[in-house]
Amino acid sequence: MDIEYRLPVLRVIWKLLILAAFPLLVWGYLKGTGLSFTQLDAGTNIHKMIIFALYLVLILAWWWLNPKVLRFLSRRR
């Protein structure tokens, strides 16, 4: 299998990464802080704001990297 066969799959995975990032971010935050999801859901809004801010940073990083990754993947053809 050469790389040209895998390029469309890699592009789809790269684009779906931003959707999968939010549940992974929440899971990582819960594991890192030791909170349960119930505590996060019923607790203070500061935890929710931190998760929201982290997700915005992740979106900005993805938005900044997206043209570079797509250019890299199209150059490999």
Secondary structure, DSSP 4 states (H G I P E B T S, - for coil): --HHHHHHHHHHHHHHHHHHHHHHHHHHHHHHHT--HHHHHHS-HHHHHHHHHHHHHHHHHHHHHHHHHHHHHHHT-
